[in-house]
């Protein structure tokens, strides 16, 4: 079993609240718009880190992180990208990838809107953790913590803070 902390849209902001939760998991995943390479460096010091770059990320972050990260965690196939859309409204490149690959967990960021949806068409769990940074229109800062136990996603928890 692996405990995961899922972040997105830090926009260069990382505080002790996030770090406290990061210390409580096995891995940290980031769905883009990191905002500052120092965020990646700090998170990598805490726990193993996986992430993708977002539309606001500069060339330095884009050299460090890919546009897509596809991997197995336990027996669960995961795809993380920044701009993905939502079930029944995915971007064309995402639709093509979902038709080609059997994805169990699809993660994206970008919208700053927390959404956790089971996609019946592709038989996957879709998670957008919202935005944990302070930049943007969101009223609450959010991130998601969960466990992957072989092929099951368990103990899903939304964590929110006031801006």
C-alpha positions as CSV (number, residue, x, y, z in Angstrom):
1,X,0.0,0.0,0.0
2,X,1.2,3.5,-0.9
3,X,-0.1,6.7,0.7
4,X,-0.2,9.6,-1.8
5,X,-0.5,13.4,-1.4
6,X,-1.8,15.0,-4.6
7,X,-1.1,18.7,-5.2
8,X,-1.7,21.0,-8.1
9,X,-1.4,24.7,-8.9
10,X,1.0,25.7,-6.1
11,X,2.0,28.7,-8.2
12,X,5.2,29.0,-6.2
13,X,3.6,28.7,-2.8
14,X,4.5,26.1,-0.2
15,X,3.7,26.5,3.5
16,X,4.1,24.4,6.6
17,X,0.6,23.1,6.4
18,X,1.4,21.4,3.1
19,X,4.7,20.2,4.4
20,X,3.0,18.6,7.4
21,X,0.8,16.5,5.2
22,X,3.7,15.7,2.8
23,X,5.5,14.2,5.8
24,X,2.5,11.8,6.4
25,X,2.6,10.0,3.1
26,X,4.9,7.7,1.0
27,X,4.9,9.8,-2.2
28,X,4.0,13.3,-3.4
29,X,2.4,13.8,-6.8
30,X,2.0,17.3,-8.4
31,X,-0.4,18.0,-11.4
32,X,1.3,21.1,-12.7
33,X,1.6,24.8,-12.4
34,X,4.4,24.4,-9.8
35,X,5.5,28.0,-10.3
36,X,9.0,27.8,-8.8
37,X,11.7,25.1,-9.2
38,X,12.4,25.4,-5.4
39,X,9.0,23.8,-4.8
40,X,10.1,20.7,-6.6
41,X,13.5,20.7,-4.8
42,X,11.8,21.0,-1.4
43,X,9.2,18.3,-2.0
44,X,11.8,15.9,-3.3
45,X,13.7,16.4,0.0
46,X,10.6,15.3,1.9
47,X,9.4,12.2,0.0
48,X,9.6,10.6,-3.5
49,X,8.1,13.0,-6.0
50,X,6.3,12.7,-9.3
51,X,4.9,15.6,-11.3
52,X,4.2,17.3,-14.6
53,X,4.7,20.9,-15.7
54,X,1.8,23.2,-16.2
55,X,1.1,26.2,-18.5
56,X,2.6,28.7,-16.2
57,X,5.8,26.8,-15.6
58,X,9.1,28.1,-17.1
59,X,11.8,26.4,-19.1
60,X,13.6,25.3,-15.9
61,X,10.6,23.4,-14.6
62,X,9.9,22.0,-18.1
63,X,13.4,20.6,-18.2
64,X,12.7,18.9,-14.9
65,X,9.2,17.6,-15.4
66,X,7.3,16.1,-18.4
67,X,3.9,17.2,-19.8
68,X,2.6,13.7,-19.0
69,X,3.6,11.2,-16.4
70,X,2.2,7.6,-16.9
71,X,3.2,4.9,-14.4
72,X,2.1,2.0,-12.3
73,X,1.6,2.5,-8.5
74,X,1.1,-0.9,-7.1
75,X,-1.3,-2.5,-9.7
76,X,-2.9,0.8,-10.6
77,X,-2.1,2.6,-13.9
78,X,-1.9,6.3,-13.4
79,X,-1.8,9.2,-15.9
80,X,-1.0,12.7,-14.6
81,X,-1.1,15.8,-16.8
82,X,-1.9,19.4,-16.2
83,X,-4.6,20.3,-18.7
84,X,-7.0,17.4,-19.3
85,X,-10.6,18.4,-19.1
86,X,-13.3,16.4,-17.4
87,X,-15.2,13.2,-18.1
88,X,-17.3,13.6,-21.3
89,X,-15.3,16.8,-22.0
90,X,-11.7,15.7,-22.2
91,X,-9.2,17.5,-24.5
92,X,-8.8,15.6,-27.8
93,X,-5.3,14.4,-27.0
94,X,-6.5,13.0,-23.6
95,X,-9.4,11.2,-25.3
96,X,-7.0,9.5,-27.7
97,X,-4.7,8.4,-24.9
98,X,-7.6,7.0,-22.9
99,X,-8.8,5.0,-25.9
100,X,-5.3,3.7,-26.4
101,X,-4.3,3.0,-22.8
102,X,-6.2,1.3,-19.9
103,X,-5.9,4.0,-17.3
104,X,-7.2,3.4,-13.8
105,X,-6.5,6.8,-12.3
106,X,-6.5,10.0,-14.4
107,X,-5.2,13.2,-12.7
108,X,-5.1,16.7,-13.9
109,X,-5.0,20.2,-12.5
110,X,-5.3,23.6,-14.2
111,X,-8.9,24.6,-13.4
112,X,-8.4,25.3,-9.7
113,X,-11.6,23.4,-9.1
114,X,-11.6,20.3,-7.0
115,X,-13.3,17.4,-8.7
116,X,-13.4,13.7,-8.0
117,X,-15.5,11.8,-10.5
118,X,-15.8,8.2,-11.5
119,X,-15.7,8.1,-15.3
120,X,-18.0,5.3,-16.4
121,X,-17.1,5.6,-20.1
122,X,-13.4,4.9,-19.5
123,X,-13.8,3.0,-16.2
124,X,-11.4,5.2,-14.3
125,X,-11.3,7.6,-11.3
126,X,-10.7,11.2,-12.4
127,X,-9.2,13.5,-9.8
128,X,-8.4,17.2,-10.0
129,X,-7.1,18.2,-6.6
130,X,-8.0,21.9,-7.1
131,X,-5.3,24.5,-6.2
132,X,-3.2,24.5,-3.1
133,X,-1.4,27.8,-3.9
134,X,-2.7,31.3,-3.2
135,X,-2.8,32.6,-6.7
136,X,-6.1,32.3,-8.6
137,X,-9.8,32.7,-8.2
138,X,-10.4,29.7,-5.9
139,X,-11.9,30.5,-2.4
140,X,-10.4,27.4,-0.7
141,X,-7.0,25.9,-1.1
142,X,-7.3,22.1,-1.6
143,X,-5.3,19.0,-2.0
144,X,-6.1,15.3,-1.9
145,X,-4.7,12.4,0.1
146,X,-5.4,8.8,-0.6
147,X,-3.9,5.3,-0.6
148,X,-3.4,2.9,-3.4
149,X,-3.7,-0.8,-2.3
150,X,-2.8,-2.9,-5.3
151,X,-5.6,-2.0,-7.8
152,X,-7.8,-0.1,-5.3
153,X,-7.9,3.6,-4.4
154,X,-8.8,3.9,-0.8
155,X,-9.0,6.3,2.1
156,X,-9.6,9.3,-0.2
157,X,-9.6,12.5,1.7
158,X,-10.0,16.1,0.6
159,X,-7.9,18.6,2.6
160,X,-8.8,22.2,2.5
161,X,-7.5,25.5,3.9
162,X,-8.8,29.0,3.8
163,X,-6.8,31.3,1.5
